[in-house]
Amino acid sequence: MTRILVTGATGFIGRPLVASLASDGHDVRAMTRRPEEYDGPGTPVAGDVGDADSLKEPLTGVEVAYYLVHSLDDEDFERKDAEAARAFAAAAAEAGVRQIVYMGGLGDDDEELSAHLRSRREVEGLLGSTGVPVTTLRAAIVVGHGGISWEITRQLAQNLPAMVVPRWAKTRTQPISLDDVVRYLVGVADREEALGRTYEVGGTDQLSYLEMLRTAGRLIKGRPVPIVTVPVLSPGLSSRWLALITDVDVTTGRNLVDSMGVPVVVKDHSIQQVVPGTPMSYAEMVRKALEDRRADAGR
């Protein structure tokens, strides 16, 4: 049994991760700013990565710490995320944590990365700046019920009879299911061979955002959704359009859209040596996300 802290424990990835770790018999602390409202598995603990003084208690005695927080809904997210990563790295080192596990973003370092992906890279480095070994999983879009990137796709495909999309929609990406992300995150915990390593994770399919929209539209509506690409649609206009059609706020939408012009596909498959198994195809993960949404609505 390993004593584990999960930050962002009430989030899209954090909640199922806590449940999976707890079911495996680990002693899991679920860190949240409002522990009195927490209703999931594990032990709720108060903590906020934006408040360095609040991190000492939740990290005391912890062996593995998952770092699953970001500030994409803030205009100044790069500064805030960097400050939070510095504070967490210092507190983890002081507490004697053996491993930090972080969810980063895919994308080649020699590409012109977006602010979002640059920030993810910076956080990777800052988390390891105090000597605690960091295991990073880099992923593209995570598909699952409640995820922001998936919700953009689902709501566009569901709400529009036809779509006009910018030319960056032809950029290739490699989505991954929420279930597979959780499986990989659990699989690298407290593994000696994973310390200090960066792994790329994705589903079985490399496809464009345009192909993702077409597949999602067909599975949601049972028929093809007409899509037309246009040569010019700036990130600013795209994010405002998304805010009109979906419930994603403009700031978050802009930060995500900025990353969609960068190809993000898996080139290194070494994660299979640590956590073997075949991940879902895109169609499979879309069906699973839709099933989970129906199940959630029926509760």
N, C-alpha and C positions, 0 to 999 in steps of 0.2 A: 504493500500500500504506500502510495506517494502522497505527500501533502502538497496540494496544488492550489494556486490562486488564479482565478479567471477574472480579468478586468472586462468591462463591457458585458457583464454576465446576463443582462436583460436584453441584449441586442440580438440582431438577426442570426449571427453565428454563435455568439456567446451562450445563448439559452440552450440550444441543442447540444453544444459542446459540454456544458456543465452536466446535463442529463446523461450524456454518454460516459463521461469520466466517472460520475457517481455510480452508474450501473456497473462499471468495471471494478468497483470497490475502492476507488481512491478517496482520500479525505479532501474534499473540494470546498474551497471558500469562494463564494460568489460576491465579487466586489461591486458595489453600487452606491450611488450617492444617497439613495433612499432605501436602506435595508429593511425598514419597517414595512415597506410595501412589497417586498420580494416574496413571491409565492412558489418559487421553483425548488429543485433539489439542492443539496449542499447546504453549507452554513453561510447565511448572508453576513457580510461585513461592510462597514462604512468606509468609503474611500473615494477620492477624486484625483485623477492624474493632474488636474490643474491646480491642486493644492498639495505641495510637497510635504507639508507637515502631517497630512492625513494618511500618508502611505506607510508609515513605520509600523503601525499596529497590524494592518492586514497582511503585510509581508513577513512578519515575525514567524520564524520556524518553517517558512515555505521552502520547498525544494525546487518546484517548477512553477514559473509564472507565465501566463498567457497574456499577451498585450494585444487587445482587440479594439482599441479606441481610436477615434479620429475626429476632426472638427470640420468636415467638408461643408457643413451648413453655415460656416462662418467665413466672411470675406477675408479675414486675416488668418486663415487656417494654417498656413505654412509656419508662421511664427508660433502660434499656439501649440501645434503638434510638436515642434522642435523643443519648446520649453518643457512640455509634458514628458517627452521622451528622456530628456536630460534628468529631470527629477526622478523619474521611475528607475532609470539606470543606477543613479546614485543610491536610492533607497534599497534596490535589490542587492547591490554590492554590499551595503552595510548589513543587510539581513542575512548574507551568506547564501543567497539563492544560487542553485547549481545550473539553472538553465532558464532562459527567457525564450518563449516561442512567439513569433510575430507573423501576422498576415500582411505581406507586402503585395506589390503589383508587378505583373509581367511587363516586359519591355527591355530591349537591348540598351545597355549603357551607352553605346555609341550613337543611338538614335537621339533626335531632338525631343526629349521627353517633355510632357506637359507639366504644369505646376503641380498637379495632383501626383503624378508618378515621380517627379523630382522630390517631392515631400516624402513619399514612401521610402525612397532610397536614403534620404537624409535621416529619417527615423531609424532605419535599419542600423546605420552607422552609430547613431547616438545611443541606441540601446546597448550596443556592445562597447561603448567608450570607457566603461568603468571596470572592464575585465570579466563580466559575467558572460559565458558563452551564449550566443544567440542562434537559434534555429529559425530560419525564415522560410516561409512558404509563399512563393510568388504566384498569384493567380490573376486571371482576367475577370470577366463577369461571372459572378456566382449566382446560379439560378436556383431559386427556392422561394416558396411563399413568404412574402413580406420583405424580400430584399429590394433595395432601391433600384438597382440596375434592371432586375427582372420586372419590377412593377412598371418601369418606363415602357419596356417591350410589351408587356401584357396589356397595359391600358391603351397604348397606341393601336395594337392589333384589335382590341375589343371595341374601342370607342369610335374608330374612324371607318367609314365605308371604303375609303381609299386614302393613300398616303402620298405626300410629297416629301422626299427626303434629300438631304444634301449629298454631294458626291463622296464625302468621307464615309458614307454608309457602305461603301464598297471595301473599306479597310478590313483586313482579315483579323480575326480574333479566335480564341479557343475557350469557350465558356466551360464552366465546371459546375456540377450539382452541389447543392448545400450538403447533401449526405456524404459525398466524396470528400469535400473540404473537411468536414468533421472527422471522417475516418482517417485522413492524413494527419490532422492535428493531434488526434489521440495517439496515432501510431508513432509519432516522433517523441512523445513525452518520455523524458528520463532515459533516452537511448544514447549511449556513449558515442556511437558512430554518427549521430545526428548533431552533436555539439559543434557549434561554430560553422554549420553548413547552411547553404542556401539551396532550396529545391524549387523547381518549376512544376506546377500542377495544373492539369486541365482535363477536360473530357476527351472523348475519342475523336471529336470533329473539329477541324479548323474550317471556319466559314466566315463570310462577311456579315456585317450587321444587317445588310439587306436580306441575305439568306435566312438569318435568324428571325427577322420580322415576317418573312414569307412563311416559314415553318410554323411559327407561333400563331399567325393568322389562320392558317389552314387547320391547326389543331383546336383552336378556340372556336372558330366559326364553321368549321366543316367545309370550307370552300376557300379558294384563293382570294387574297386581298390585293386589289390593284395597287401597285407602287410605282411612282414616277420619280426619277432622280433629277435634281436641278444642279447646275454648276456652281451657284453661289447661294449660300445660306450660312451666314457667319455664326460662330459659337454664341454670340450674344442674342441674335435673333432665334437661333435654335433653342436656347434655354428658355426664352420667353414663350415660344411656341409650345414647348413641353409643359410649361407651367399652366398654359391655357387648357391643354388637352388632358394632362395627368394631374395628380395631386402632389407631384414633386416640386419643391420650392425652387425659385429661380437661381439662388446661389448654389445649391447642391447640383442642380441641373447643369449650370454653367461649368462647374468644376469637373463634372463627369464628361460632358460633351467635349471639353478641351482635350481629353485623353483619347477620344475616339478616332483621331486622325493618325494615331501611332499603332502600327501592327503589333499585336501582343499574342504570340503563339509560343507553345512549349518547344524548346530545342534540346533541353537536357532532361532525360528520363530517369535520372539516378534515384528519384524518390521510390521507384519500383523495387530497388534493392533493400529498402528499409521497410516500406509498407506496400507489399505486393497486392495485386488485384486489378481487375479491369474496371475503369470508371464508366459512368453512364454516357450514352450518346446524347446529343442535344435533344432529339425527339423524346427520349426517355425522361430526361430531366424536366422538360416542359410538361409532359403528362403528369409527372409526380408533383410538380408545383401546383398544377391545376387541381389535382386530387386533394392535396393538403388544404388548398383554399376552400374547396367545397366542404371538406370535413370541419374546418375551423368555423365556417358559416353555420354549420349544423349544430354546433355545440350550444 
